[in-house]
Structure formats: C-alpha cells, structure tokens
Amino acid sequence: MSDTTTAEPARTASGATVPVLAFAGIVVAVMQTLLVPVFKDLPRLLDTTPGNATWVMTSTLLSGAVATPIMGRLGDLFGKRRMLIASLSVMVVGALVSAFTDALLPMIVGRTLQGFAMGAIPLGIGLMRDMLPRERLGSAMALMSSSIGVGGGLALPAAALVAQHTDWHALFYGAAGLGVLAIALTLAVVPESPLRAKGSFDLPGALGLTAGLVLFLLPITKGSDWGWSSPTTLGLFAAAVVVLLLWGLMELRVAAPLVDLRTTARREVLLTNLASIMVGVAFYVVSLVLPQLLQLPSETGYGLGQSMVVAGLCVAPLGLTMMFTAPVYARLSARYGPRTTLLIGLLVIAIGYGGGLGLMSAAWQTVVTSVLLGAGIGLAYSSLPALIIGAVPASETGAANGLNTLMRSIGTSVSSAVIGMVLANTADDVGGVAVPTMQGFRVSFLIATGAVAVGLALAFFLPRRRPATTTRLRASSEEDANLARAEQALAGAPGTGAAVAGEPLRGFRGRVLAADGTPVAHAKVTLIDRHGRQAGAALSAADGGYTLAVPARGPYVLAARAAGHGPLAHSATHAGDDSPVDLDLSLPGETVSA
C-alpha cells in the first residue's frame, strides 16, 4: 500500500541548505522570547492591566502549539519548503501588525500570527531528512532541532539592547526584517522535497486538536492568575480531557489522520515525546530564573545588580553552546546512537542544575551554569528528531516532528506555569512589590532537576539500537554486494536484480518504467527501511526488471533513480512471508540533467 509519491524532480541540496534552514529556525524561535526584556512594562506600553498584558505572550504560545503538528502534516501533503515559506510569511505579517500598534487587541493578533511560524522547525527537519545524505543528516538535524533554544537564548541580549536604547517597536521591525531575509534565502537555496504523503488534509482532526490544545494550555498559562482551583481553570482542564479523548477516537477511525496515533503509541515514539516534555521543562527554568537573579538589586543580599543587557549577555552562552554542540552530537550519535546521546545530554543538564544550586553568588557563575545547561540541552534536543525519524515512515516525518515540537512547547508551558507559581508563593513583599527570593530560585532548580530525572528514566527504556556507524558500514557493504551481483546478473540473466536466479525471494520485484511505459535499464533502486536506513539496492536489467530481498516484514520505501529521469520514492509494505510483492516503479516524465 503506497503512501508516498514523488510530485516533482528533486534538486540537490547545496552546502548552504543546512545553514539557511537553521537560520530560519533561529528566526522563528526568536519570537518566543522577543518581548521578555519588556514584559514587565507591557501594561504601561499597551495601556492595559497586567492580566490582559499576559495575553501578548500567551497568544504566541497557543498559536505555536497549534501550528506545529498542522503545518507538519500540510508539509507532508503539499511540500515542506512551500509550507516553510508560508510559515515565515505569516510571521512577517504578524511582526508588522505588532510594529504599527500600541493597542492591546491588534498586538495580540500580531503575536498570534508570529506564533504560527513555530511549524518551521519540524518542516526544516523533514526537508533535511528528505534531501541530505546520511553522513550529513545527524549534525544537520541536531542544528535545526537546537535552533529553538539558540534563537531563544540569543534573542534575550539582543532584544534587551534594542529595548534599552530604542523604541520597543523596533523589536518587531527587526523580526520582520529577519523573516524576509529567511524567506529570500530559502527561495534561493533550499530545494523542495520530492516526497509527498498521499491522502487529504484532516480538517476535522485539525479543528479537534486545536480545540483540545487551547483548552489544555490556556489554564496552564493563566492558572496562576485565575487560581488553580477556580471553576474556570478546572472546567477548562475537564473540557480538554473530553475533547482530546473524542479527538483521539475520531483520529483512529480516519484513513488519513492528522496524527497517526497508532504510530505515536509505539514505545520509541511515545517515550521520546514524553522525554521531550521533560527537556522542555528543564530548558525554560533557566530562562526564567537566571535573568531575574542577575537583575535583582544587590541590596536584597542575593541579587547580582546587573543591567538588562548584561543579564542577557550572561544567559546568551546557553544558546551559543547549544549551537556548538551540533557537531559533537553528530559524532556521539554516530558512535553510540541517539538514545545514548539523549541520556548523556540529560545527565549534563542534571549536573548543570545540581551545580547551579551553589553557583548563584556572582555573574560569572551564572555563565558557567548557562554553558553547562546549554551543552546538555543541546545534546538532548539534537537527539529527539533522530529518535522520531528512526521510528516513523518517511511520509510522516513532518507531522511526527511537529508533534514532537509540540511536546517541547507543552514542557515549556508547564515550566512557565509551575515556576511562576513557585516564585510568586516564595516572594517577599517589599513596599507592595513582590520580590523573588533565593529560596524560590533554588526550589525552581530542584524542580528542573526532578524533571530531568523523569526524562532519564523515560530515555532509559527507549529501545537500544546499533550505532549509526555500524549500520552505515553494513548498508554500504550490502549495497556493494547487491550491485555487484546485479551487474553479473545483467550480463546473462535479464530481469534479475539483487537476487540471483533460483534463490527464493522474500521481497519486492517488478520493473522500472519511464512515463511512457518503456523499460528503464540500469536504474538504481534502493530499499529503505522504516528507520530510514538502507536495507538493499539493485540495478534494473535491460527489460527494466529488478528484485530486492527484504530482511523482515514491515513498511519500506523504494527509491528509484536513473539518468535522464526524475527520482521516485514509493512506499510499500511486505507481509514477511516468502511471497514476493510485485511492484512496478514509474519514473516521473520530467527530465533532469544526467
């Protein structure tokens, strides 16, 4: 049963593709922390109450959570590059709306539109998987995944500098400019993926998920204002449970669901998504605690008395370290696998928060904490897309990574609510102003450490895999052997491919055909398993025939390529018995340079 097609010939990814996609991810992530330096001044700037001003931040969070799985699925169906550009365009419009207003309602509208761009992160990861060779994929996905933290970390000092020396609307003009630059670079450098999922967009599923997420995240973000035991908060939580349960039952009955819950329920996917929530919690705690500690007056006895800009610079190593861990992750993952790398990252985070409990008395100590946490979070974030991609079919890459990004957003939302409540309940009243205490900061770090401990337990139960280097060498030698046998077969046994005549075949067989139905000789047919690893390869014979044996039952992707023809990716499932599956592969009629 096919669920993937090739809609157009693929362009080869250039060396600039990965930096451009990572830059787009960083630009999108900037939206999450853009207003943090001026958050306390928003009621005055927008002439509204503090409670209403929080909607400026909440709206971005909610729209981002909704957009990630939806844009991922749209990318699988209609093109990931196309949806990436659409996400960035909506963000630019939202930034300009916010730049031209001092009123609350238009500001909320603009911030909501900016949040929709969060779908760019999973779309970028999906593009990388579809286009890049395996030797480049690990570090590329690590950089793209870490862009969430990199953008958030670097935005703090930059936004603080702008807000302190210019009109605060300049923040949105700058964001719009960055968005336009990201769009231009994407159009110029990033090719469209040839892979498409078959089926239609699940609009009822999208509406149901949107309603459930809003009902769930709204009381999390506003619970401290409304009261955690208030009828509004409890009623919204109850409604969220009902809506999400009904949505899940509906998705299980849909042929082409927005989120494949059966795939999501697999142990590897489920545990990875749950661990992602814990990493999201841990990431946001440091972003909430250290800037406040740094800016509190030294007269409190524990505040470090730094300016807004200096505080941002002290926290900036968090994002910079995350960026520089991408190549480190690639080496560790290639040797030990993404599961082990995730465990190492979580251990480093635990060390960072544990050591951070005693490193709060000087600005340089917060820099050390930021570096440690940045390294750990960078390794953990980098591992997540590799674990997800290794567990889902190629046609579900965008939607699956969108759901994983959503899990991280839920983690940051929970972290914001819980840490906000802790700091509020432990604050001292000084002249009618609530001042956070050292006790509140340390309790927050302990909560982050607890979340990391839960994440470690979840990651420990992830299935073990062979290191990527072993897989790559095995696949490479298998491909060489298959192609050598195919060349020998082509000399005297037309119609054979990777299997020798007379051998029982448990796999796929058929012919490679041009758009007009004529056979294509010497086409390379590659077999890819559900983990994205090569399981075999063959050359088509003079009559276009090929055969490919499968190592086990399950879903596979057959990728065909020949000089003068566009590439083809075709998904099929083998039942695992000794009967071959007949499958003809028709290459697209459009030609590409040989």
C-alpha positions in Angstrom: 0.0 0.0 0.0 1.6 3.2 -1.1 1.5 6.4 0.9 4.4 8.4 -0.6 4.8 9.8 -4.1 7.2 12.0 -5.9 5.5 15.1 -7.1 8.5 16.8 -8.8 12.1 16.1 -9.5 14.4 16.8 -6.6 17.1 19.4 -6.7 20.3 18.5 -5.0 20.8 20.2 -1.6 23.7 22.6 -1.6 26.2 23.2 1.2 24.1 26.3 2.1 20.9 24.4 2.6 21.5 23.4 6.3 22.7 26.9 7.5 19.7 28.5 5.8 17.2 26.1 7.4 18.9 26.6 10.7 18.8 30.4 10.3 15.0 30.1 9.6 14.6 28.1 12.8 16.5 30.6 14.8 14.4 33.5 13.4 11.2 31.6 14.3 12.5 30.8 17.9 13.3 34.5 18.4 9.5 35.2 18.5 9.2 33.2 21.8 11.5 35.4 23.8 11.3 38.7 21.9 9.3 40.5 24.5 10.8 39.1 27.6 13.0 42.2 28.3 10.0 44.5 28.2 7.4 42.1 29.6 7.1 43.9 32.9 6.5 47.2 31.1 3.7 45.9 28.7 0.8 47.1 30.9 2.1 50.6 30.6 3.1 50.4 27.0 -0.3 49.0 25.9 -2.3 51.0 28.5 -3.9 47.8 29.9 -4.0 45.7 33.1 -1.2 43.2 33.9 -3.6 40.4 33.5 -4.6 41.4 30.0 -0.9 42.1 29.0 0.0 38.4 29.6 -2.2 37.6 26.6 0.6 39.1 24.4 2.8 36.2 25.4 0.1 33.6 25.8 -1.3 34.1 22.3 2.1 33.3 20.7 2.5 30.2 22.8 -1.0 28.9 21.9 -0.8 29.5 18.2 2.7 28.0 18.1 1.5 24.8 19.8 -1.4 24.5 17.4 0.6 25.3 14.3 3.4 22.7 14.7 1.5 19.5 14.0 -0.8 21.1 11.5 2.0 22.6 9.4 4.0 19.4 9.6 1.1 17.4 8.1 0.5 20.1 5.4 4.2 19.9 4.5 4.0 16.1 4.1 1.0 16.5 1.8 1.8 19.6 -0.3 5.6 20.3 0.1 7.7 21.1 3.2 9.5 24.0 1.5 6.2 25.5 0.4 4.8 25.4 4.0 8.1 26.7 5.5 7.8 29.8 3.3 4.1 30.1 4.2 5.0 29.9 8.0 7.7 32.6 7.6 5.4 34.8 5.6 2.7 34.7 8.3 5.3 35.5 10.9 6.4 38.6 8.9 2.8 39.8 8.6 2.3 39.3 12.4 5.5 41.2 13.2 4.4 44.2 11.0 1.0 44.2 12.6 2.6 44.4 16.1 5.1 47.1 14.9 2.4 49.5 13.9 0.2 49.4 17.1 0.1 50.5 20.7 -3.3 48.8 21.3 -3.8 45.5 23.1 -6.1 43.7 20.6 -4.0 44.3 17.4 -0.9 43.4 19.4 -2.5 40.1 20.4 -3.5 39.4 16.8 0.1 40.2 15.6 1.6 38.0 18.2 -0.8 35.1 17.4 0.4 35.3 13.7 4.0 35.3 14.8 3.4 32.1 16.8 2.2 30.2 13.7 5.8 30.2 12.4 6.8 27.6 15.0 5.8 25.0 12.4 9.0 25.9 10.5 11.2 23.8 12.9 9.7 20.4 12.1 9.4 21.4 8.4 13.1 22.1 8.3 13.9 18.8 9.9 11.7 17.0 7.4 13.4 18.7 4.5 16.8 17.6 5.8 15.7 14.0 6.1 14.3 14.0 2.6 17.4 15.6 0.9 20.6 15.1 2.8 22.9 12.0 2.6 23.2 10.1 5.9 26.7 11.3 6.7 25.4 14.9 6.9 22.0 14.2 8.3 22.9 13.8 12.0 24.6 17.1 12.6 22.1 18.9 10.3 19.1 17.8 12.3 20.9 18.5 15.5 21.5 22.1 14.5 17.9 22.5 13.3 16.4 21.0 16.5 18.7 23.1 18.7 17.6 26.3 16.8 14.7 26.5 19.2 17.0 27.1 22.1 19.6 29.0 20.1 17.1 31.6 18.9 15.5 32.0 22.3 18.9 32.3 24.1 20.4 34.8 21.6 17.2 36.9 21.4 17.4 37.8 25.1 20.6 40.0 25.0 19.7 41.4 21.5 16.2 42.3 22.5 17.4 43.8 25.8 19.9 46.0 23.9 17.3 47.2 21.5 14.6 47.8 24.1 17.0 49.7 26.4 18.3 52.1 23.7 15.5 52.5 21.1 11.7 52.4 20.8 10.4 48.9 21.7 8.6 48.7 18.3 12.0 48.3 16.7 11.9 44.7 18.0 9.1 43.9 15.6 10.7 45.7 12.7 13.9 43.7 13.3 11.9 40.5 13.5 10.1 41.2 10.2 13.4 42.0 8.5 14.9 38.7 9.7 11.8 36.9 8.4 12.1 38.5 5.0 15.8 37.5 4.8 14.9 33.9 5.8 12.3 33.7 3.1 14.7 35.1 0.4 17.4 32.7 1.4 15.0 29.7 1.5 13.7 30.6 -2.0 17.3 30.9 -3.3 19.0 28.0 -1.7 16.6 25.3 -0.3 15.1 22.8 -2.8 11.6 21.3 -2.4 11.4 17.8 -1.2 10.1 15.3 -3.8 8.4 13.2 -1.2 4.6 13.6 -0.7 2.2 11.7 1.5 -1.0 10.5 -0.2 -4.4 11.4 1.2 -6.2 14.6 2.1 -5.8 17.1 4.9 -7.8 16.0 8.0 -9.7 19.3 8.7 -11.9 17.8 11.5 -8.8 16.4 13.1 -7.1 19.8 12.9 -10.1 21.6 14.5 -10.4 19.0 17.2 -6.7 19.1 18.1 -6.8 22.9 18.1 -9.7 23.0 20.5 -8.1 20.4 22.8 -4.8 22.1 22.9 -6.3 25.5 23.6 -8.5 24.1 26.3 -5.4 22.4 27.9 -2.8 25.1 27.5 -5.0 28.0 28.4 -5.5 27.1 32.1 -1.8 26.1 32.3 -0.7 29.6 31.2 -3.4 31.5 33.1 -3.9 29.3 36.1 -1.8 31.4 38.4 -3.9 34.5 37.5 -7.3 32.7 37.7 -6.5 30.5 40.6 -5.6 26.8 40.2 -8.7 25.6 42.0 -11.1 28.1 40.3 -14.1 26.8 38.4 -12.7 28.3 35.2 -9.4 26.5 35.4 -10.8 23.2 36.5 -13.6 23.4 33.9 -11.2 24.1 31.1 -9.0 21.1 32.1 -12.0 18.8 32.2 -13.2 20.1 28.8 -9.7 19.5 27.4 -9.7 15.9 28.6 -13.1 15.3 27.0 -12.3 17.0 23.7 -8.9 15.2 23.3 -10.4 11.8 24.1 -13.1 12.4 21.4 -10.5 13.7 19.0 -8.4 10.5 19.6 -11.3 8.2 18.9 -12.1 10.1 15.7 -8.4 10.0 14.5 -8.4 6.2 15.0 -11.2 5.9 12.5 -9.9 8.3 9.8 -8.0 6.8 6.9 -5.5 9.7 6.6 -5.4 11.2 10.1 -3.7 14.5 11.1 -1.7 12.5 13.7 -1.3 8.7 13.3 -2.0 7.7 16.9 -1.0 4.1 16.3 2.4 5.3 15.2 2.5 7.7 18.1 1.7 4.9 20.6 4.9 2.9 19.6 7.2 2.7 22.5 10.0 4.6 20.9 7.8 7.5 19.7 5.8 7.7 22.9 8.8 7.7 25.3 10.7 10.2 23.1 7.7 12.6 23.2 7.3 12.2 26.9 11.0 12.8 27.4 10.7 15.9 25.2 8.2 17.4 27.7 10.8 17.0 30.5 13.5 18.6 28.4 11.2 21.5 27.6 10.6 21.9 31.3 14.3 21.9 32.1 15.1 24.4 29.3 12.6 27.0 30.3 13.6 27.1 34.0 17.0 28.6 33.4 15.4 31.2 31.1 13.1 32.3 33.9 15.4 32.2 36.9 18.8 33.5 35.9 17.7 36.8 34.3 15.7 37.7 37.4 18.6 36.7 39.7 21.0 38.8 37.7 18.8 41.9 37.6 17.7 41.9 41.3 19.4 44.7 43.3 22.4 43.7 45.3 20.6 45.3 48.3 18.5 42.2 48.6 21.6 40.3 49.8 21.5 37.8 46.9 20.6 39.8 43.8 23.5 40.4 41.4 22.5 44.0 40.4 23.2 43.7 36.7 21.6 45.7 33.9 19.1 44.2 31.5 21.8 43.9 28.7 24.4 42.3 31.0 21.9 39.8 32.3 21.1 38.9 28.7 24.8 38.5 27.8 25.3 36.2 30.9 22.5 34.0 29.7 23.5 34.1 26.0 26.0 31.2 26.3 23.0 29.0 26.8 22.1 29.4 23.1 25.6 29.6 21.8 26.6 26.4 23.5 23.5 24.7 22.1 24.6 25.7 18.6 28.2 24.4 19.0 27.0 21.0 20.4 25.5 20.0 17.0 28.8 18.6 15.6 29.6 17.0 19.0 26.2 15.3 18.9 26.8 14.0 15.4 30.0 12.3 16.5 28.5 10.9 19.7 25.3 9.7 17.9 27.3 8.1 15.0 29.2 6.1 17.5 26.7 5.3 20.3 23.3 6.1 18.8 20.7 8.9 19.6 19.4 7.1 22.7 22.8 7.2 24.4 23.3 10.8 23.3 19.9 11.7 24.9 21.0 10.1 28.1 24.3 11.9 28.1 22.5 15.2 27.5 20.1 14.7 30.3 22.9 13.8 32.7 24.8 17.0 31.8 21.6 19.0 32.4 21.2 17.4 35.8 24.9 18.3 36.6 24.2 21.8 35.5 21.2 22.3 37.7 22.7 20.5 40.6 25.9 22.6 40.4 23.8 25.7 39.8 22.3 25.4 43.2 25.7 26.6 44.6 26.6 28.9 41.7 24.3 31.9 42.3 26.5 34.4 44.1 28.3 36.0 41.1 27.6 36.8 37.5 30.5 34.6 36.2 28.9 31.7 38.0 25.7 32.1 36.1 27.7 32.0 32.8 29.2 28.6 33.9 25.7 27.3 34.7 24.5 28.6 31.3 27.3 26.8 29.4 26.7 23.5 31.2 22.9 23.6 30.7 23.4 24.7 27.1 25.6 21.7 26.3 23.2 19.3 28.0 20.0 20.8 26.4 21.8 21.0 23.0 22.6 17.3 23.1 19.1 16.3 24.3 17.3 18.5 21.8 19.6 17.2 19.0 18.7 13.6 19.8 14.9 13.9 19.7 14.4 14.3 15.9 16.7 11.4 15.2 14.8 9.2 17.6 11.5 10.2 16.0 12.6 9.9 12.4 14.0 6.4 13.1 10.6 5.2 14.3 8.1 6.6 11.7 7.6 6.1 8.0 9.2 8.7 5.7 5.7 10.1 4.7 5.0 11.0 8.3 8.3 12.9 9.1 6.8 16.4 9.1 3.7 15.5 11.2 5.7 13.4 13.6 8.4 16.1 14.2 5.6 18.6 14.5 4.0 16.6 17.3 7.4 16.3 19.0 8.0 20.0 18.8 4.5 20.4 20.3 5.6 18.2 23.3 8.5 20.5 23.9 6.2 23.5 23.8 3.9 21.8 26.4 7.0 21.3 28.5 7.9 25.0 28.4 4.3 25.9 29.1 4.2 23.7 32.2 7.5 25.0 33.3 6.4 28.6 33.0 3.2 28.0 35.0 4.9 25.9 37.8 8.0 28.1 38.2 5.8 31.3 38.1 3.7 29.9 40.9 6.8 28.8 42.9 8.4 32.3 42.6 5.2 34.0 43.4 4.5 31.9 46.5 8.0 32.3 47.9 8.4 36.0 47.1 8.8 38.7 49.7 6.6 41.8 49.8 8.9 44.9 49.7 6.9 48.1 49.6 4.0 46.5 47.8 6.2 44.8 45.2 6.7 41.0 45.1 10.5 40.3 45.0 11.6 36.7 44.2 13.7 35.1 46.9 16.8 32.8 46.8 14.6 30.0 48.2 12.3 30.3 45.2 15.2 30.2 42.7 16.6 27.1 44.4 13.3 25.3 44.5 12.9 26.1 40.8 16.3 24.5 40.1 15.3 21.4 42.1 12.1 21.1 40.1 14.1 21.2 36.9 16.4 18.5 38.3 13.4 16.4 39.1 12.1 16.8 35.5 15.5 15.7 34.2 15.4 12.6 36.5 12.0 11.7 35.0 13.4 12.3 31.5 16.4 10.0 32.3 14.0 7.2 33.4 12.0 7.5 30.2 15.1 7.6 28.0 16.5 4.5 29.7 13.6 2.4 28.5 14.0 3.5 24.9 14.9 0.6 22.6 18.6 0.2 22.0 19.9 0.5 18.5 23.2 -0.3 16.8 25.4 2.8 16.4 24.9 4.6 13.2 28.4 3.9 12.0 27.8 0.1 12.2 24.6 0.5 10.3 26.2 2.7 7.7 29.1 0.3 7.0 26.8 -2.7 6.9 24.4 -0.9 4.5 27.3 0.2 2.3 28.8 -3.3 2.0 25.4 -4.7 1.4 24.8 -2.2 -1.4 28.2 -3.0 -3.0 27.4 -6.7 -2.9 23.9 -6.3 -4.3 25.1 -4.1 -7.1 27.9 -6.4 -7.9 25.5 -9.4 -8.1 23.2 -7.2 -10.2 25.9 -6.4 -12.7 26.7 -10.1 -13.0 23.1 -10.9 -13.5 22.6 -8.2 -16.1 25.2 -9.9 -18.3 23.3 -13.2 -18.6 20.0 -13.2 -16.8 17.8 -10.4 -17.9 15.0 -9.4 -15.5 17.1 -10.0 -12.3 18.3 -7.5 -9.9 19.7 -8.0 -6.4 18.6 -11.7 -6.1 20.3 -14.4 -8.1 18.2 -16.6 -10.3 16.9 -19.7 -8.5 17.0 -18.2 -5.0 13.7 -17.9 -3.1 12.7 -14.3 -2.9 11.1 -12.7 0.1 10.9 -9.1 -1.1 9.9 -6.9 -4.0 10.1 -7.4 -7.7 8.9 -5.6 -10.8 10.1 -3.3 -13.5 11.3 0.3 -13.6 9.4 2.2 -16.3 9.5 5.6 -17.9 6.5 7.8 -18.0 5.5 6.4 -21.4 5.7 2.8 -20.2 9.1 1.9 -21.8 11.5 0.0 -19.6 14.4 1.8 -18.0 17.7 -0.1 -17.8 20.4 0.4 -15.2 18.1 2.4 -12.9 19.3 2.3 -9.3 16.6 1.0 -6.9 17.3 1.5 -3.2 15.4 -0.2 -0.4 15.0 1.9 2.8 13.5 0.5 6.0 11.2 2.3 8.4 14.2 3.6 10.4 15.5 5.5 7.4 18.4 3.0 6.9 19.3 1.4 3.6 18.3 -2.3 3.5 19.4 -3.1 0.0 20.0 -1.9 -3.6 19.7 -3.2 -7.1 20.2 -2.2 -10.7 17.4 -2.7 -13.2 18.0 -5.1 -16.1 17.6 -4.4 -19.8 13.9 -5.0 -19.6 13.6 -2.7 -16.5 13.3 -5.7 -14.1 14.6 -5.6 -10.6 14.4 -7.8 -7.5 15.1 -6.8 -3.9 15.0 -9.1 -0.9 13.8 -7.7 2.5 15.3 -8.6 5.9 12.0 -8.6 7.7 8.3 -7.7 7.4 7.1 -4.1 7.6 7.0 -0.9 5.7 9.7 0.1 3.2 10.4 2.9 0.8 11.7 2.0 -2.7 13.7 4.9 -4.2 14.4 4.7 -7.9 16.7 7.0 -9.9 18.0 6.9 -13.4 19.9 9.3 -15.7 17.5 11.5 -17.6 14.6 10.9 -15.4 13.2 12.4 -12.2 13.6 10.4 -8.9 10.8 8.4 -7.4 10.1 7.4 -3.8 7.4 4.8 -3.3 6.2 3.3 0.0 5.1 -0.3 0.3 4.6 -2.9 3.0 5.8 -6.5 3.0 4.0 -9.1 5.0 7.1 -11.1 5.8 6.2 -14.3 4.1 8.1 -15.9 1.2 5.8 -14.4 -1.5 7.3 -11.5 -3.5 5.4 -8.3 -3.8 5.0 -7.2 -7.4 5.6 -3.5 -7.8 6.4 -1.6 -10.9 8.1 1.8 -10.4 7.2 4.5 -12.9 9.7 7.4 -13.0 8.3 10.9 -13.5 8.2 12.2 -17.0 10.1 15.4 -16.2 13.8 15.0 -17.0 16.7 16.2 -15.0 20.3 16.6 -16.0 22.1 13.3 -16.0 
